[in-house]
Amino acid sequence: MPVVNIWLSGSARGGAGVAGRRALGRRFGWLYAAYVVSSYGTSLGFGAFPLIAVLVLHAGPAQVSALSAVGLAVGAVLAVPLGPWVEFRRKRPVMVAMDLTRFAALLSIPVAFAFGLLGFAQLLVVSVVVTAAKIAFNAASGAYLKALLPPEDRLVANSRFESTTWSAIVVGPPLGGAAVGMFGPVVTVAADAVSYLLSALCVRAIGGGEPRPARAEASGSRAAAFRSRAGRTVRADVPGSRAGDLLEGWRRILAHRTLRRLFLNAILVNGLIMATEPLLAVLLLGHLGFAPWQYGLAFALPCVGGLVGARLARGLVARFGQRGVMLTAGALRACWPVGLAFVQPGVPGMVLVIAVQFGLVTCCGVFNPVLATYRLDHTDPDGVARTLSAWSVSGSLAIAALTAVWGLLAAVTSPRTAIATAGVLLLATPFLLPRRERAAGGGTGLASGTQGLVHR
């Protein structure tokens, strides 16, 4: 089932709902180019790991499930100390390092395959490394974007990221499937690896100076200072990974009433949607006899809705306000998945899947960039990386845990029952959305902001 988070691409602009392009500067252009190439590379290699596990390594269902769940969970846990590490370093070098890490990790797969050394353990390790590096990269890029653009341009940027994500999903998997058929599953992993190398070059090309972040006493960190010890002068702003820093991201989220509710809502919605993804594959491909091309089309075609939603986001916010868009799009995105429990064989079933997915993805395309912008606007500059890291780590762990639980539920009952259960639970998640914005100055460690409510 198509996911509900990410970023970027050509967005609708102009006054209140009037479409138009807005230049965000050369430096953002290079950042955006980095996102485009990595997004299309990732989409091209979508599903490559399970295919390699099954077709090359002849892995069973348990190993394939472990490859997804364990890689996601362990990678998220390893990313926990990366939040403070990213926070107190220049963001562009971190982004380049994480891209190069993913490039090297992914490239090791086709190299090992060429020498006949590829094993399941290597796939698992690469999955863990890529997950941890992705979380660190997203934390650094979010913090960099906040410093790069003024508040009035952030929704534009996030909408472009969001629409790029969905357009990549429309184009990438079909092309990747064709490439797998012609050249084998390893070639798409190589293409994905190269995309991260190109992304690193684009980030490097951004140029410009970037001051080294200093710890601030207000956030519970040491202030930049010099002190004498044993006759030597020692800087006190050298970054460290103290226990307080590790938990700072969660503290900031939970201390802010609106962010707390948005966080819980996003964790549950994304987790429940992704938990049913493998079950839906079993239901459609196994029980209902959908052909693989029909399955791919049923999930690629609705992603056009994500592109439409992302382009509409800014105009809707200008007309109805952040709070109105957040509540409406956030509630609507939870109403669609329950319809998948009623899918039947044949053309009617395929039409139902496409309709449900189109509605879900369109709502997500509107909701995600608005939520992302709100989160950036309402987080202090010295805590963006830790906040985004904590958010991503929690999301990954929730998806891994719920995927495992729903797999057991489907084994005890049936895939259709498990999908229906997730859909019914999703109907309750809009109650977690904030009904009204707290007055300015209400959040601990977070900027009060002057906007209404919303961010992705």
NUVEX-279814 format. One record per residue (C-alpha): residue in one letter; y, x, z. Coordinates in Angstrom, 3 decimals, padded with zeros to 6 digits, always signed. Each point is the difference from the previous one (the first is absolute). Layout:
residues N
REC  code         Y         X         Z
REC     A         Y         X         Z
...
This chain:
residues 456
REC  code         Y         X         Z
REC     M  +000.000  +000.000  +000.000
REC     P  +003.307  +001.571  -000.940
REC     V  +001.721  +001.529  +002.994
REC     V  +003.325  -001.034  +001.429
REC     N  +001.959  +003.174  +000.649
REC     I  +001.605  +002.841  -001.906
REC     W  +003.209  +000.454  -002.023
REC     L  +002.140  +000.304  -003.186
REC     S  +001.180  -000.752  -003.581
REC     G  +002.785  -001.392  -002.141
REC     S  +001.479  -002.783  +002.063
REC     A  +002.281  -002.953  -000.613
REC     R  +003.576  +000.752  +000.921
REC     G  +003.528  -001.193  -000.241
REC     G  +001.911  -002.559  +001.996
REC     A  -001.681  -002.948  +001.617
REC     G  -003.159  -000.145  -002.023
REC     V  +001.423  +001.426  -003.246
REC     A  -002.431  +002.499  -001.507
REC     G  +001.328  +003.452  -000.813
REC     R  -000.789  +003.652  +000.391
REC     R  +001.718  +002.073  +002.651
REC     A  +000.100  +003.773  -000.076
REC     L  -001.040  +001.576  +003.306
REC     G  +000.704  +003.604  -000.935
REC     R  -001.843  +002.994  -001.394
REC     R  -001.716  +000.902  +003.270
REC     F  -001.447  -003.469  +000.408
REC     G  -001.052  +000.172  -003.650
REC     W  -002.226  +002.988  +000.732
REC     L  -001.379  -001.661  +003.138
REC     Y  -000.759  -003.091  -002.032
REC     A  -001.658  +002.090  -002.735
REC     A  -002.255  +001.559  +002.641
REC     Y  -001.026  -003.447  +001.172
REC     V  -000.646  -001.241  -003.544
REC     V  -002.345  +002.828  -001.007
REC     S  -001.962  -000.083  +003.265
REC     S  -000.275  -003.819  -000.104
REC     Y  -001.377  -000.050  -003.519
REC     G  -002.330  +002.889  +000.765
REC     T  -001.347  -001.779  +003.072
REC     S  -000.462  -003.237  -001.947
REC     L  -001.790  +001.859  -002.767
REC     G  -002.429  +001.390  +002.571
REC     F  -000.390  -003.311  +001.857
REC     G  -003.601  -000.458  +001.133
REC     A  -001.047  +003.467  -001.170
REC     F  -001.460  +001.080  +003.345
REC     P  -002.488  -002.898  +000.297
REC     L  -000.939  +000.481  -003.666
REC     I  -000.648  +003.708  +000.546
REC     A  -001.996  -000.764  +003.136
REC     V  -002.172  -002.532  -001.808
REC     L  -000.303  +001.466  -003.510
REC     V  +000.035  +003.724  +000.756
REC     L  -001.328  +000.310  +003.551
REC     H  -002.174  -003.164  -000.032
REC     A  +001.361  -001.116  +003.360
REC     G  -001.088  -003.266  +001.578
REC     P  +002.163  -002.904  +001.208
REC     A  +000.296  +001.416  +003.533
REC     Q  +001.322  +003.327  -001.264
REC     V  +002.458  -001.647  -002.377
REC     S  +001.354  -002.169  +002.828
REC     A  +000.253  +003.049  +002.266
REC     L  +001.900  +001.872  -002.696
REC     S  +002.691  -002.681  +000.061
REC     A  +000.152  -000.909  +003.694
REC     V  -000.626  +003.401  +001.611
REC     G  +002.324  +001.852  -002.363
REC     L  +002.772  -002.485  +000.713
REC     A  -000.490  -000.019  +003.781
REC     V  -000.466  +003.743  +000.535
REC     G  +002.861  +000.820  -002.355
REC     A  +002.272  -002.350  +001.964
REC     V  -000.979  +001.584  +003.322
REC     L  +000.666  +003.498  -001.349
REC     A  +003.399  -001.198  -001.209
REC     V  +001.161  -000.948  +003.524
REC     P  +001.382  +003.476  +000.882
REC     L  +001.507  +000.289  -003.479
REC     G  +002.711  -002.554  +000.861
REC     P  +001.838  +002.268  +002.490
REC     W  -000.724  +003.004  -002.218
REC     V  +001.710  -001.701  -002.954
REC     E  +002.887  -001.356  +002.108
REC     F  +001.449  +003.399  +000.903
REC     R  -000.419  +001.693  -003.363
REC     R  +001.839  -000.210  -003.282
REC     K  -001.564  -002.868  -001.890
REC     R  -000.131  +001.330  -003.555
REC     P  -002.152  +003.054  +000.851
REC     V  -002.338  -002.310  +001.928
REC     M  -000.275  -002.324  -003.006
REC     V  -000.757  +002.914  -002.314
REC     A  -002.601  +001.363  +002.432
REC     M  -001.750  -003.376  +000.298
REC     D  -000.068  -000.439  -003.777
REC     L  -001.474  +003.470  -000.470
REC     T  -002.546  -000.701  +002.753
REC     R  -001.155  -003.130  -001.810
REC     F  -000.045  +001.866  -003.304
REC     A  -002.238  +002.737  +001.389
REC     A  -002.305  -002.412  +001.849
REC     L  -000.535  -002.280  -002.999
REC     L  -000.344  +002.868  -002.470
REC     S  -002.850  +001.408  +002.107
REC     I  -002.158  -002.958  -001.088
REC     P  -000.120  +000.672  -003.761
REC     V  -000.273  +003.735  +000.700
REC     A  -002.989  -000.517  +002.303
REC     F  -001.517  -002.431  -002.498
REC     A  +000.320  +002.536  -002.823
REC     F  -001.961  +002.541  +002.059
REC     G  -002.589  -002.519  +001.192
REC     L  +001.158  +000.273  +003.633
REC     L  +001.491  -003.444  +000.582
REC     G  -001.379  -001.818  +003.047
REC     F  +000.715  -003.122  +002.016
REC     A  +001.467  +002.003  +002.889
REC     Q  +002.653  +001.446  -002.315
REC     L  +001.002  -003.488  -001.156
REC     L  +000.362  -001.050  +003.622
REC     V  +002.119  +003.035  +000.909
REC     V  +002.244  -000.468  -003.030
REC     S  +000.456  -003.678  +000.874
REC     V  +001.100  +000.956  +003.523
REC     V  +002.408  +002.696  -001.210
REC     V  +001.563  -002.258  -002.642
REC     T  +000.513  -002.815  +002.527
REC     A  +001.682  +002.269  +002.570
REC     A  +002.188  +001.665  -002.655
REC     K  +001.027  -003.398  -001.390
REC     I  +001.183  -001.192  +003.422
REC     A  +001.992  +003.193  +000.563
REC     F  +001.525  -000.183  -003.496
REC     N  +001.032  -003.639  +000.444
REC     A  +001.602  +000.771  +003.368
REC     A  +001.971  +002.897  -001.480
REC     S  +001.032  -001.893  -003.136
REC     G  +001.162  -003.017  +002.012
REC     A  +002.161  +002.191  +002.233
REC     Y  +001.344  +001.841  -003.036
REC     L  +000.840  -003.263  -001.781
REC     K  +001.959  -001.235  +003.031
REC     A  +002.105  +003.186  -000.008
REC     L  +000.375  +000.026  -003.787
REC     L  +001.284  -003.540  -000.640
REC     P  +002.591  -002.201  +001.708
REC     P  -001.277  -003.257  +001.556
REC     E  +001.150  -002.167  -002.914
REC     D  -002.235  +001.930  -002.440
REC     R  -003.220  +000.113  +002.037
REC     L  -001.279  -003.422  -001.023
REC     V  +000.596  +000.928  -003.641
REC     A  -002.031  +003.184  +000.430
REC     N  -002.821  -001.702  +001.895
REC     S  -000.173  -002.754  -002.621
REC     R  -000.380  +002.631  -002.705
REC     F  -002.774  +001.660  +001.956
REC     E  -001.737  -003.346  +000.508
REC     S  +000.139  -001.062  -003.633
REC     T  -001.292  +003.418  -001.110
REC     T  -002.950  -000.427  +002.331
REC     W  -001.004  -003.310  -001.523
REC     S  +000.601  +001.069  -003.600
REC     A  -002.185  +003.059  +000.641
REC     I  -002.765  -002.254  +001.311
REC     V  +000.209  -002.130  -003.140
REC     V  -000.335  +002.992  -002.341
REC     G  -001.870  +002.664  +001.971
REC     P  -003.409  -001.491  +000.914
REC     P  -000.793  -001.267  -003.534
REC     L  +000.897  +003.382  -001.488
REC     G  -001.915  +001.724  +002.761
REC     G  -003.025  -002.176  -000.669
REC     A  +000.127  +000.918  -003.678
REC     A  +000.313  +003.695  +000.902
REC     V  -002.978  -000.254  +002.348
REC     G  -002.044  -001.600  -002.770
REC     M  +000.885  +002.747  -002.465
REC     F  +000.160  +003.114  +002.182
REC     G  -001.582  -000.879  +003.350
REC     P  +001.520  -000.796  +003.424
REC     V  +000.997  +003.584  +000.828
REC     V  +002.657  +000.124  -002.723
REC     T  +002.140  -002.677  +001.665
REC     V  -000.013  +001.998  +003.240
REC     A  +001.259  +003.012  -001.954
REC     A  +002.771  -002.147  -001.497
REC     D  +000.949  -001.248  +003.454
REC     A  +000.114  +003.603  +001.258
REC     V  +002.315  +001.053  -002.828
REC     S  +002.310  -002.934  +000.778
REC     Y  +000.594  +001.429  +003.483
REC     L  +000.831  +003.388  -001.473
REC     L  +002.563  -001.659  -002.286
REC     S  +001.343  -001.950  +002.971
REC     A  +000.478  +003.243  +001.947
REC     L  +001.945  +001.477  -002.925
REC     C  +002.230  -003.078  -000.153
REC     V  +000.741  +000.164  +003.733
REC     R  +000.727  +003.702  -000.356
REC     A  +002.440  -000.794  -002.820
REC     I  +002.083  -002.312  +002.221
REC     G  +001.961  +003.020  +001.199
REC     G  +002.931  -000.113  +002.363
REC     G  +000.196  +001.083  +003.595
REC     E  -001.792  -001.659  +002.874
REC     P  +000.919  +000.836  +003.598
REC     R  -002.763  +000.779  +002.435
REC     P  -000.422  -002.987  +002.347
REC     A  +000.817  +000.724  +003.645
REC     R  -001.649  -001.635  +002.954
REC     A  +002.217  -002.453  +001.841
REC     E  -000.051  -000.647  +003.722
REC     A  +000.516  -003.715  -000.633
REC     S  -003.379  -000.233  -001.657
REC     G  -001.783  +001.823  +002.784
REC     S  -000.023  +003.352  -001.820
REC     R  +001.563  +003.328  +000.828
REC     A  +003.562  +000.556  -001.208
REC     A  +000.762  +002.947  -002.228
REC     A  +001.091  +002.791  +002.280
REC     F  -000.601  +003.582  +000.949
REC     R  -001.315  +001.155  +003.309
REC     S  -000.875  +003.340  +001.485
REC     R  -003.496  +000.878  +001.080
REC     A  -001.162  +003.435  +001.088
REC     G  +003.150  +001.534  -001.419
REC     R  -000.478  -001.550  -003.460
REC     T  +001.910  -002.733  -001.757
REC     V  -002.307  -002.825  -001.022
REC     R  +000.759  -003.097  -002.054
REC     A  -000.871  -003.209  +001.810
REC     D  -000.086  -002.156  -003.141
REC     V  -003.269  +001.358  -001.371
REC     P  -002.090  -003.052  -000.868
REC     G  -002.974  -000.721  +002.178
REC     S  -002.653  -002.706  +000.216
REC     R  +000.363  -001.228  +003.549
REC     A  -001.796  -003.141  +001.156
REC     G  +003.264  -001.915  +000.099
REC     D  +000.693  +000.880  -003.630
REC     L  -003.441  -001.245  -001.065
REC     L  +000.677  -003.446  +001.449
REC     E  +003.713  -000.195  -000.810
REC     G  -000.521  -001.893  -003.254
REC     W  -001.906  -002.798  +001.704
REC     R  +002.514  -000.074  +002.858
REC     R  +002.861  -000.548  -002.421
REC     I  -001.840  -002.767  -001.837
REC     L  -001.122  -001.866  +003.114
REC     A  +003.383  +000.326  +001.738
REC     H  +001.755  -001.851  -002.820
REC     R  -000.831  -003.711  +000.108
REC     T  +000.349  -000.664  -003.724
REC     L  -001.820  +003.143  -001.146
REC     R  -002.767  -000.696  +002.509
REC     R  -000.670  -003.436  -001.467
REC     L  +000.216  +001.272  -003.577
REC     F  -002.363  +002.840  +000.876
REC     L  -002.637  -002.297  +001.486
REC     N  +000.333  -002.411  -002.908
REC     A  -000.367  +002.743  -002.619
REC     I  -002.969  +001.604  +001.760
REC     L  -001.920  -003.278  +000.196
REC     V  +000.862  -001.286  -003.464
REC     N  -000.815  +003.248  -001.807
REC     G  -003.098  +000.587  +002.110
REC     L  -001.461  -003.459  -000.607
REC     I  +000.749  +000.106  -003.726
REC     M  -001.551  +003.430  -000.464
REC     A  -003.006  -000.834  +002.192
REC     T  -001.076  -002.634  -002.519
REC     E  +000.381  +002.230  -003.072
REC     P  -003.595  +001.339  -000.046
REC     L  -001.346  -003.450  +000.921
REC     L  +001.815  -001.571  -002.921
REC     A  -001.553  +002.590  -002.313
REC     V  -003.460  -000.937  +001.300
REC     L  +000.747  -003.720  -000.382
REC     L  +001.428  +000.209  -003.521
REC     L  -002.202  +002.690  -001.512
REC     G  -003.190  -000.750  +001.883
REC     H  -000.201  -003.652  +000.988
REC     L  +002.143  -001.596  -002.723
REC     G  -000.946  +002.282  -002.899
REC     F  +003.469  +001.111  -001.117
REC     A  -000.090  +002.824  -002.549
REC     P  +001.717  +003.246  +001.080
REC     W  +002.749  -000.489  -002.604
REC     Q  +000.647  -003.504  +001.310
REC     Y  +000.214  +001.336  +003.543
REC     G  +002.458  +002.703  -001.067
REC     L  +002.117  -002.434  -001.999
REC     A  +000.090  -002.496  +002.877
REC     F  +001.671  +002.582  +002.211
REC     A  +002.050  +002.001  -002.515
REC     L  +001.740  -002.923  -001.703
REC     P  +001.488  -001.532  +003.195
REC     C  +001.711  +003.307  +000.798
REC     V  +002.657  -001.054  -002.504
REC     G  +001.064  -002.316  +002.828
REC     G  +000.739  +003.017  +002.192
REC     L  +002.311  +001.360  -002.693
REC     V  +001.755  -003.384  -000.235
REC     G  +000.319  -000.313  +003.787
REC     A  +001.445  +003.491  +000.401
REC     R  +002.611  -000.710  -002.682
REC     L  +000.990  -003.241  +001.710
REC     A  +000.221  +001.408  +003.533
REC     R  +003.602  +001.184  -000.009
REC     G  +001.377  -003.132  -001.658
REC     L  -001.860  -002.204  +002.474
REC     V  +001.349  +001.980  +002.955
REC     A  +003.537  -000.231  -001.391
REC     R  -000.334  -003.768  -000.303
REC     F  -002.116  -001.021  +002.995
REC     G  +000.362  +002.962  +002.378
REC     Q  -002.577  +002.412  +001.326
REC     R  -001.233  -002.358  +002.689
REC     G  -000.607  -002.875  -002.405
REC     V  -001.843  +002.206  -002.496
REC     M  -002.061  +001.614  +002.738
REC     L  -001.153  -003.267  +001.501
REC     T  -000.692  -001.741  -003.300
REC     A  -001.725  +002.816  -001.892
REC     G  -001.785  +001.189  +003.155
REC     A  -001.401  -003.453  +000.704
REC     L  -000.951  -000.737  -003.598
REC     R  -001.935  +003.233  -000.430
REC     A  -002.324  -001.094  +002.810
REC     C  -000.791  -003.363  -001.620
REC     W  -001.736  +001.171  -003.174
REC     P  -003.155  +001.968  +001.017
REC     V  -001.828  -002.991  +001.490
REC     G  -000.265  -001.393  -003.537
REC     L  -002.402  +002.811  -000.943
REC     A  -002.685  -001.618  +002.164
REC     F  -000.227  -002.816  -002.579
REC     V  -000.656  +002.154  -003.076
REC     Q  -002.736  -001.289  -002.295
REC     P  -001.822  +001.604  -002.970
REC     G  +001.390  +000.041  -003.517
REC     V  +003.471  -000.435  -001.426
REC     P  +001.274  -002.385  +002.737
REC     G  -000.893  +002.565  +002.642
REC     M  +001.737  +002.788  -001.888
REC     V  +003.128  -002.134  -000.469
REC     L  +000.038  -000.791  +003.732
REC     V  -000.265  +003.680  +000.942
REC     I  +002.824  +000.938  -002.369
REC     A  +002.227  -002.825  +001.288
REC     V  -000.617  +000.837  +003.659
REC     Q  +000.509  +003.700  -000.543
REC     F  +003.153  -000.551  -002.056
REC     G  +001.545  -002.087  +002.782
REC     L  -000.988  +002.531  +002.669
REC     V  +001.229  +003.035  -001.907
REC     T  +003.298  -001.652  -000.987
REC     C  +000.779  -000.807  +003.638
REC     C  -000.934  +003.541  +000.998
REC     G  +002.222  +001.388  -002.755
REC     V  +002.954  -001.828  +001.565
REC     F  -000.908  +000.639  +003.649
REC     N  -000.914  +003.704  -000.071
REC     P  +003.260  +001.609  -001.205
REC     V  +002.056  -002.222  +002.307
REC     L  -002.144  +000.950  +002.985
REC     A  +000.158  +003.684  -000.982
REC     T  +003.780  -000.103  -000.205
REC     Y  +000.348  -001.740  +003.356
REC     R  -002.237  +002.581  +001.647
REC     L  +002.088  +002.893  -001.339
REC     D  +003.306  -001.648  +000.890
REC     H  -001.089  -000.735  +003.572
REC     T  -001.521  +003.360  +000.857
REC     D  +002.160  +002.886  +001.214
REC     P  +000.027  +003.011  -002.355
REC     D  -001.683  +002.222  +002.605
REC     G  -003.006  -002.328  +000.235
REC     V  -000.719  -001.156  -003.551
REC     A  -002.939  +002.322  -000.695
REC     R  -001.753  -000.795  +003.297
REC     T  +000.588  -003.731  -000.416
REC     L  -001.344  -000.072  -003.563
REC     S  -002.930  +002.216  +000.971
REC     A  -000.918  -002.250  +002.934
REC     W  +000.236  -003.052  -002.259
REC     S  -002.272  +001.561  -002.653
REC     V  -002.526  +001.325  +002.511
REC     S  -000.288  -003.401  +001.655
REC     G  -000.392  -001.733  -003.354
REC     S  -002.757  +002.354  -001.141
REC     L  -001.925  -000.317  +003.259
REC     A  +000.314  -003.796  -000.055
REC     I  -001.291  -000.200  -003.574
REC     A  -002.951  +002.264  +000.816
REC     A  -000.910  -001.972  +003.139
REC     L  +000.378  -003.439  -001.574
REC     T  -001.941  +001.070  -003.084
REC     A  -002.907  +001.037  +002.221
REC     V  +000.152  -003.218  +002.046
REC     W  +000.181  -002.224  -003.061
REC     G  -002.899  +001.873  -001.564
REC     L  -002.105  -000.892  +003.038
REC     L  +001.223  -003.594  -000.094
REC     A  -000.997  -000.295  -003.660
REC     A  -003.434  +001.447  +000.770
REC     V  -000.564  -002.554  +002.780
REC     T  +001.419  -002.976  -001.949
REC     S  +000.962  +000.474  -003.675
REC     P  +002.813  +001.642  -001.997
REC     R  +001.541  -003.412  -000.719
REC     T  +000.038  -000.928  +003.694
REC     A  +001.560  +003.323  +000.956
REC     I  +002.680  -000.376  -002.708
REC     A  +000.757  -003.533  +001.207
REC     T  +000.274  +001.194  +003.614
REC     A  +002.513  +002.681  -000.961
REC     G  +001.988  -002.559  -002.004
REC     V  +000.186  -002.421  +002.924
REC     L  +001.121  +002.762  +002.384
REC     L  +002.680  +001.062  -002.468
REC     L  +001.513  -003.489  +000.206
REC     A  +000.963  +000.758  +003.614
REC     T  +001.747  +003.314  -000.727
REC     P  +003.405  -001.511  -000.994
REC     F  +000.474  -000.910  +003.672
REC     L  +000.437  +003.738  +000.640
REC     L  +002.992  +000.188  -002.337
REC     P  +003.341  +000.180  +001.856
REC     R  +001.864  -003.300  -000.023
REC     R  +003.436  +001.426  +000.746
REC     E  +001.622  +003.415  +000.079
REC     R  +000.881  +001.599  +003.287
REC     A  +003.673  +000.626  +000.607
REC     A  +001.328  +003.403  -000.945
REC     G  -000.843  +002.784  +002.389
REC     G  -003.187  -001.574  +001.263
REC     G  -002.626  +002.516  -001.097
REC     T  -000.939  +003.135  +001.918
REC     G  +000.324  +003.071  -002.139
REC     L  +000.736  -002.058  -003.116
REC     A  +003.149  -000.561  -001.962
REC     S  +001.274  -003.518  +000.466
REC     G  +001.102  -000.338  -003.614
REC     T  +002.343  -002.605  -001.394
REC     Q  -002.404  -001.723  -002.342
REC     G  -002.034  -003.119  +000.609
REC     L  -003.741  +000.311  +000.366
REC     V  -002.466  +001.792  -002.162
REC     H  -001.669  +003.149  -001.240
REC     R  -003.319  +000.956  -001.243
